[in-house]
């Protein structure tokens, strides 16, 4: 387990016992945690974001910002209840005054779902495609007290809400350089491009892995 992990997230039980992650971190605000695995051979990131909404009608969100370090420009996965059902949707936060639900974010996402966890927490699961050369991501997280007609209302502007952002290091953490089990891959038929990209990245990873073995073998002889 990564040295960044603390007792809280390492002892946390996710509702989906079939999903396991290499790393976890207690995020510095909003009593949130992030479990994640970075698959270096095909640059895929799998996550489970855990946080409790401020009220039963509230929402939680985890996002990656590909252009800045704050909320503006973030590509978000947001969970809330609608007619008693817990849902997770994709949102483009183009500005502090504009949040738009969307079918496609700036990066491909699959295996997206949300479950209720312990103590009223929401657990958002997702896998996403990371660009090949990226070694770290700007990520942000947030909670809000209400959602009206399926639309999240603005969150509080308290210090911990405004400080809910960090850099997530991919390189330097524990990663999966070669799969011990089938890696995550898009299953939605609308993401044929994603499947192709993951397949190509996997082939590149296979070539890299083969070259590493050859290099080590050459040094031995």
C-alpha positions in Angstrom: 0.0 0.0 0.0 1.2 3.5 -0.7 2.9 5.4 2.1 0.3 8.2 1.5 -2.4 5.9 2.9 -3.5 6.4 6.4 -5.5 4.2 8.8 -8.8 5.7 7.8 -8.9 4.8 4.1 -7.0 1.6 4.4 -9.5 0.2 6.9 -12.5 1.6 4.9 -14.8 -1.1 3.5 -16.2 -0.4 0.1 -19.7 -1.7 -0.6 -18.5 -3.5 -3.8 -16.1 -6.1 -2.3 -15.1 -7.2 -5.8 -13.4 -3.8 -6.4 -9.9 -3.5 -5.0 -7.4 -0.6 -5.4 -3.6 -0.4 -5.0 -3.6 3.1 -3.4 -5.8 5.2 -1.2 -5.6 8.6 0.4 -7.5 10.5 3.0 -8.3 13.8 1.2 -7.5 16.9 3.3 -11.0 18.3 3.3 -14.7 17.3 3.6 -13.9 13.9 5.2 -13.5 12.4 1.8 -11.3 9.5 0.6 -10.0 8.4 -2.8 -9.1 4.8 -3.6 -7.3 4.4 -7.0 -5.2 2.2 -9.2 -3.2 3.5 -12.1 -2.6 0.9 -14.9 0.7 2.2 -16.5 0.6 -0.3 -19.4 -2.5 1.3 -20.8 -2.7 4.6 -18.9 -6.0 3.8 -17.3 -7.1 5.1 -13.9 -9.7 3.3 -11.8 -11.1 5.2 -8.8 -13.6 5.0 -5.9 -14.4 8.3 -4.4 -16.0 8.3 -1.0 -17.8 11.2 0.7 -21.0 12.0 2.6 -23.4 14.6 1.4 -24.3 17.3 4.0 -27.9 16.2 3.9 -30.0 13.3 2.6 -31.0 15.4 -0.4 -27.4 16.5 -1.0 -24.8 15.5 -3.6 -21.1 14.6 -3.8 -18.7 15.0 -6.7 -15.2 14.1 -7.8 -13.6 15.7 -10.8 -10.5 16.1 -12.9 -9.5 19.5 -14.2 -7.4 19.2 -17.4 -6.8 22.9 -17.7 -6.5 24.4 -14.2 -6.2 23.6 -10.5 -9.6 24.7 -9.3 -13.3 23.9 -10.0 -13.6 26.1 -13.1 -13.0 23.8 -16.2 -13.4 20.6 -14.2 -14.9 17.5 -15.6 -17.0 16.0 -12.8 -18.7 12.8 -11.8 -21.6 13.9 -9.5 -23.8 11.7 -7.4 -27.2 12.6 -6.0 -30.7 11.2 -5.3 -33.6 11.6 -7.7 -37.0 10.3 -6.8 -35.4 8.1 -4.1 -32.8 6.6 -6.5 -29.1 7.2 -6.2 -27.6 8.3 -9.5 -24.2 9.4 -10.8 -23.9 11.7 -13.8 -21.3 13.6 -15.8 -21.0 17.4 -15.6 -18.9 20.0 -17.4 -18.2 22.8 -15.0 -17.3 25.5 -17.6 -17.4 28.3 -15.0 -18.4 29.0 -11.4 -21.8 30.0 -12.6 -22.4 27.2 -15.2 -22.7 23.5 -14.6 -23.9 21.4 -17.5 -24.8 17.8 -17.6 -23.1 16.0 -20.5 -22.8 12.6 -22.1 -19.1 13.0 -22.8 -16.3 14.5 -20.8 -12.9 15.6 -22.0 -11.6 12.1 -21.2 -13.3 8.7 -21.8 -15.1 7.3 -18.8 -16.6 3.8 -18.3 -17.7 1.4 -15.5 -19.4 4.5 -13.9 -21.7 3.7 -11.0 -22.5 4.9 -7.5 -23.4 3.0 -4.3 -24.4 3.9 -0.8 -21.7 3.2 1.7 -21.4 3.3 5.5 -22.6 6.3 7.5 -24.6 7.8 4.6 -21.6 8.1 2.3 -21.8 7.9 -1.5 -19.2 5.8 -3.3 -18.6 6.8 -6.9 -16.7 4.2 -9.0 -15.2 5.0 -12.4 -12.5 4.1 -14.8 -11.0 6.7 -17.1 -8.4 7.1 -19.9 -5.4 9.2 -19.0 -3.3 10.7 -21.8 -0.1 8.8 -22.4 2.4 11.4 -21.2 0.5 12.6 -18.1 2.2 11.9 -14.8 -0.1 13.8 -12.5 -3.7 15.1 -12.5 -5.4 18.1 -11.0 -8.4 16.7 -9.1 -11.1 18.4 -7.1 -13.9 17.1 -5.0 -17.0 18.7 -3.5 -20.3 18.2 -1.6 -23.5 20.1 -1.6 -26.6 20.2 0.5 -29.4 19.9 -2.1 -30.3 19.0 -5.6 -33.5 20.4 -7.2 -35.3 18.5 -10.0 -32.1 16.5 -10.5 -29.9 19.6 -10.7 -27.3 20.2 -8.0 -27.5 23.4 -6.1 -24.5 25.5 -5.2 -22.2 24.2 -2.4 -21.1 26.2 0.6 -18.3 28.6 0.3 -16.6 27.6 3.5 -12.8 27.3 3.7 -12.8 23.5 3.4 -15.1 23.7 0.3 -12.8 26.2 -1.4 -9.7 24.1 -0.4 -11.0 20.9 -1.9 -8.4 20.5 -4.6 -5.1 18.7 -4.9 -2.6 17.1 -7.4 -2.9 13.4 -7.8 0.4 11.8 -8.5 0.3 8.8 -10.9 4.0 8.2 -11.4 5.8 7.5 -8.1 2.8 5.8 -6.5 2.2 2.1 -6.7 1.0 1.2 -10.2 0.1 -1.9 -12.2 2.8 -2.2 -14.9 1.3 -5.5 -16.2 -2.0 -7.0 -15.4 -2.4 -10.0 -13.1 -6.1 -10.0 -14.1 -7.9 -8.5 -17.1 -7.6 -4.7 -16.9 -10.7 -2.5 -17.0 -11.9 -1.6 -20.5 -14.9 0.2 -21.9 -18.0 -1.9 -22.3 -20.5 0.6 -23.7 -21.0 0.2 -27.4 -20.9 4.0 -27.8 -17.2 4.0 -26.6 -15.7 2.1 -29.5 -13.0 4.7 -29.8 -12.2 4.2 -26.2 -11.9 0.4 -26.6 -9.6 1.0 -29.6 -7.4 3.5 -27.7 -7.1 1.1 -24.7 -6.3 -1.8 -27.1 -3.5 0.3 -28.7 -2.2 1.4 -25.4 -2.2 -2.2 -24.2 -0.1 -3.3 -27.3 2.3 -0.5 -26.6 2.5 -1.7 -23.0 3.1 -5.3 -24.1 6.0 -4.1 -26.4 7.5 -2.1 -23.5 7.2 -5.0 -21.1 8.9 -7.3 -23.7 11.7 -4.8 -24.2 12.2 -4.6 -20.4 12.5 -8.4 -20.2 15.0 -8.6 -23.0 17.1 -5.8 -21.4 17.1 -7.6 -18.1 18.0 -10.9 -19.8 20.8 -9.3 -21.7 22.3 -7.9 -18.5 22.2 -11.3 -16.9 24.3 -12.9 -19.7 
